[in-house]
């Protein structure tokens, strides 16, 4: 049996797509999705202290993508785009907690119809209608989510059981073990780690506050360092489950034939990261391991985004992506990492706990952001507002001790437009939108965004949805709604 976990190469494009086709002629696919993992927050992308030996191994044995992006730096809209290969505003699930509509087509159902055994385990966050696209869904926090039994379970301590459930990964290996052996398989393995809230004890050997790498838009104070260390602990816990899946593939004799894609749904859950259009919100780790097809230790600097997953997986399975998909097949990059598939990428900022709307265009060098919500501050998600980091920032703000970059989450009105040279300014701290030297770039980016909006029918709503949480405390307001209704 061949196995994929996502990556490209026009391998076997003429493979039969009939359900009864030989299993040995078709690749298996595993997609592993971290929840709120920043692109730079693992050893494979250069972090000096976070312990991620298994993710690092995937990169050593596969290809690391250096310019990979999500479509929305918000959990459920990002996942809906991955599964459908469509822009968030075209999925009908552009806002947090909006379920994927039943009329949307996913690549999972196409694989299932072609004879793949399809399963999802861990965090779901896609609504009820999408569950029927899989043969099996084991979701965190539902009656269908079962803890291990028998000798393996007895070998685990009560504390390990508790943190395993919290991580959302404890069914990853059982689902892989339970799969039928006579069919190719597709696994959607979604973690809850490293999503907030955090507590001590996630791993036996925790990271220390001294291990933290504090970006310039966060204050370097003890509360922030401790918060980052707890975030690192959940990344390490996630890494252990990545290792467990790879070990099980090896036990089954499938590791050499499997394509594995590892990525995140959005950036780290800290101020000026998740829910923003900065690279700290939309740039994702993206690693593909596929022995024999992807050169070990290779790197790709070409632009890719998460709506490319669906057409790439379908192509590798010998299937036609179909007219609903808006992404591009990037499988050529697996053989030729210097090839170019995209000149520009686009991203969206929509409602996530607070009033929000923005759009971004990203080239290899420049980032343009248009803030349709510029009258509002850039408040992070409600769970990040409640975090020790944000509460420390509130205190320092009141004391006048934040830098201009660190005050960004509190300032309003914000610029209606932002332009950054991301090569020279990777943290996007110097807005060039009013610099006459970059007027031509600004005009080109505006035109590109306007063309994309017309092409994809991205229409400005008559009004933006209101806040459902307090922007200072993160506490819910009386008008909170969940799940959120879809726009009609």
Secondary structure, DSSP 8 states (H G I E B T S, - for coil): ----SS----TTTT---STTS-GGGS--EEEEEESS--TTSSGGGT-SS---HHHHHHHHHSEEEEEEE-SBSSHHHHHHHHHHTS-HHHHT--STT----TT---HHHHHHHTT-EEEEEE---S-SGGGGGSSEEEETTSTT-----SHHHHTS-HHHHHHHHHHT-TTHHHHHHHS-TTS-EEEEEE--TT-S---TTSSSS---GGG----TTS--SHHHHHHHHHHHHHHHHHHHHHHHHHHHHHHTT-TTT-EEEEEESSS-SSTTSTTSSSHHHHB--EEEE-TTTS-TTEEEEEEEETTHHHHHHHHHTT----TT--S---THHHH-TT--S-S-EEEEE--SSS---EEEEE-SSEEEEEETTTTS-----HHHHTSHHHHHHHHHHHTT---TTTTTTT--S--SEEEEETTT-TT--S--TT-GGGHHHHHHHHHHHHHHHHHHT----SS-----B-TTT--B-TT--SS-----
